[in-house]
């Protein structure tokens, strides 16, 4: 990931997400979980649930970088937090991408690297 900043408050990050072929061999999934949950108590419970999987980047949005197995578990459990008035969307992201950001900057920790 590389970062660029400008004077107008804009920052941009470049990411490389696994392609379909690579994701079959790799063990990581990058996804955005975006939600609109009407009831405060349910929304708070869902946010606590999501903190176990990823990093909150906005009030109703989480980024997750997790294994395929954990991603499947996440998808199986999300439905428990959503009813007919609510909306939860999961965007699984592949390939190259750029994220443009204005305002408060959240520090993103890179994954641990072990050199043998």
C-alpha positions as a Markdown table, in Angstrom:
| # | Residue | x | y | z |
|---|---|---|---|---|
| 1 | Unk | 0.0 | 0.0 | 0.0 |
| 2 | Unk | 1.3 | 3.5 | -0.8 |
| 3 | Unk | 0.0 | 6.8 | 0.4 |
| 4 | Unk | -0.1 | 10.2 | -1.2 |
| 5 | Unk | -1.3 | 13.5 | 0.4 |
| 6 | Unk | -2.2 | 17.0 | -0.9 |
| 7 | Unk | -2.7 | 20.5 | 0.5 |
| 8 | Unk | -6.5 | 20.3 | 0.1 |
| 9 | Unk | -6.9 | 17.6 | 2.7 |
| 10 | Unk | -7.2 | 14.8 | 0.2 |
| 11 | Unk | -5.2 | 11.6 | 0.8 |
| 12 | Unk | -5.1 | 8.7 | -1.5 |
| 13 | Unk | -4.0 | 5.1 | -0.8 |
| 14 | Unk | -3.2 | 2.5 | -3.4 |
| 15 | Unk | -4.0 | -1.1 | -2.7 |
| 16 | Unk | -3.5 | -4.4 | -4.4 |
| 17 | Unk | -6.2 | -6.9 | -3.6 |
| 18 | Unk | -5.9 | -10.5 | -4.6 |
| 19 | Unk | -7.3 | -11.4 | -8.0 |
| 20 | Unk | -9.7 | -14.4 | -8.3 |
| 21 | Unk | -6.9 | -16.7 | -9.3 |
| 22 | Unk | -4.6 | -15.5 | -6.5 |
| 23 | Unk | -7.4 | -15.7 | -3.9 |
| 24 | Unk | -7.9 | -19.4 | -4.7 |
| 25 | Unk | -4.3 | -19.9 | -3.5 |
| 26 | Unk | -4.0 | -17.2 | -0.9 |
| 27 | Unk | -5.7 | -17.1 | 2.5 |
| 28 | Unk | -6.7 | -13.5 | 2.8 |
| 29 | Unk | -9.9 | -11.7 | 2.0 |
| 30 | Unk | -10.3 | -7.9 | 1.9 |
| 31 | Unk | -13.9 | -6.6 | 2.3 |
| 32 | Unk | -15.9 | -3.6 | 3.3 |
| 33 | Unk | -19.0 | -4.1 | 5.5 |
| 34 | Unk | -21.4 | -1.2 | 5.3 |
| 35 | Unk | -24.6 | -1.0 | 7.4 |
| 36 | Unk | -27.7 | 1.0 | 8.2 |
| 37 | Unk | -29.4 | -0.5 | 11.3 |
| 38 | Unk | -32.4 | 1.4 | 12.6 |
| 39 | Unk | -32.5 | 0.4 | 16.2 |
| 40 | Unk | -29.7 | 1.8 | 18.4 |
| 41 | Unk | -29.2 | -1.3 | 20.6 |
| 42 | Unk | -28.9 | -3.6 | 17.5 |
| 43 | Unk | -26.6 | -1.2 | 15.8 |
| 44 | Unk | -24.3 | -1.0 | 18.8 |
| 45 | Unk | -24.3 | -4.8 | 19.1 |
| 46 | Unk | -23.4 | -5.2 | 15.4 |
| 47 | Unk | -20.6 | -2.7 | 15.7 |
| 48 | Unk | -19.2 | -4.6 | 18.7 |
| 49 | Unk | -19.5 | -7.8 | 16.7 |
| 50 | Unk | -17.7 | -6.3 | 13.7 |
| 51 | Unk | -14.8 | -5.0 | 15.9 |
| 52 | Unk | -13.9 | -8.7 | 16.3 |
| 53 | Unk | -13.3 | -8.9 | 12.5 |
| 54 | Unk | -11.9 | -5.6 | 11.4 |
| 55 | Unk | -11.3 | -1.9 | 11.8 |
| 56 | Unk | -14.0 | 0.7 | 11.9 |
| 57 | Unk | -13.3 | 3.4 | 9.3 |
| 58 | Unk | -16.5 | 5.3 | 9.6 |
| 59 | Unk | -19.6 | 5.2 | 11.9 |
| 60 | Unk | -21.3 | 2.5 | 9.8 |
| 61 | Unk | -18.4 | 1.0 | 7.8 |
| 62 | Unk | -15.7 | -1.6 | 8.6 |
| 63 | Unk | -12.7 | -2.8 | 6.6 |
| 64 | Unk | -11.8 | -6.4 | 7.2 |
| 65 | Unk | -8.7 | -8.4 | 6.1 |
| 66 | Unk | -9.3 | -11.9 | 7.2 |
| 67 | Unk | -8.8 | -15.5 | 6.1 |
| 68 | Unk | -11.3 | -17.2 | 3.8 |
| 69 | Unk | -12.5 | -19.4 | 6.6 |
| 70 | Unk | -13.2 | -16.4 | 9.0 |
| 71 | Unk | -14.8 | -14.6 | 6.1 |
| 72 | Unk | -17.3 | -17.4 | 5.6 |
| 73 | Unk | -18.0 | -17.4 | 9.3 |
| 74 | Unk | -18.6 | -13.6 | 9.2 |
| 75 | Unk | -21.1 | -14.0 | 6.3 |
| 76 | Unk | -23.0 | -16.8 | 8.2 |
| 77 | Unk | -23.4 | -14.6 | 11.3 |
| 78 | Unk | -24.2 | -11.2 | 9.8 |
| 79 | Unk | -27.9 | -12.2 | 9.2 |
| 80 | Unk | -28.5 | -12.4 | 12.9 |
| 81 | Unk | -28.2 | -8.6 | 13.1 |
| 82 | Unk | -30.4 | -7.6 | 10.3 |
| 83 | Unk | -34.2 | -7.5 | 9.9 |
| 84 | Unk | -36.6 | -6.1 | 7.2 |
| 85 | Unk | -35.9 | -2.4 | 8.2 |
| 86 | Unk | -32.1 | -2.8 | 8.2 |
| 87 | Unk | -29.5 | -3.0 | 5.5 |
| 88 | Unk | -26.0 | -4.7 | 5.7 |
| 89 | Unk | -23.8 | -4.9 | 2.6 |
| 90 | Unk | -20.5 | -6.7 | 2.3 |
| 91 | Unk | -18.2 | -5.8 | -0.6 |
| 92 | Unk | -15.5 | -8.3 | -1.3 |
| 93 | Unk | -12.7 | -6.5 | -3.2 |
| 94 | Unk | -10.2 | -8.0 | -5.7 |
| 95 | Unk | -7.5 | -6.5 | -7.9 |
| 96 | Unk | -6.0 | -3.0 | -7.8 |
| 97 | Unk | -7.8 | -0.2 | -6.1 |
| 98 | Unk | -7.4 | 3.3 | -4.8 |
| 99 | Unk | -9.0 | 4.9 | -1.8 |
| 100 | Unk | -9.5 | 8.6 | -1.7 |
| 101 | Unk | -10.0 | 10.2 | 1.7 |
| 102 | Unk | -10.7 | 13.6 | 3.2 |
| 103 | Unk | -10.9 | 14.6 | 6.9 |
| 104 | Unk | -9.7 | 12.6 | 9.9 |
| 105 | Unk | -7.0 | 10.0 | 9.0 |
| 106 | Unk | -7.2 | 6.6 | 10.7 |
| 107 | Unk | -3.8 | 5.0 | 11.1 |
| 108 | Unk | -3.8 | 1.7 | 9.2 |
| 109 | Unk | -1.4 | -0.9 | 10.6 |
| 110 | Unk | 0.3 | -3.1 | 8.1 |
| 111 | Unk | 0.2 | -6.8 | 8.6 |
| 112 | Unk | 3.0 | -8.4 | 10.7 |
| 113 | Unk | 6.0 | -9.4 | 8.6 |
| 114 | Unk | 8.2 | -12.2 | 9.7 |
| 115 | Unk | 11.7 | -12.6 | 8.1 |
| 116 | Unk | 13.4 | -15.9 | 8.5 |
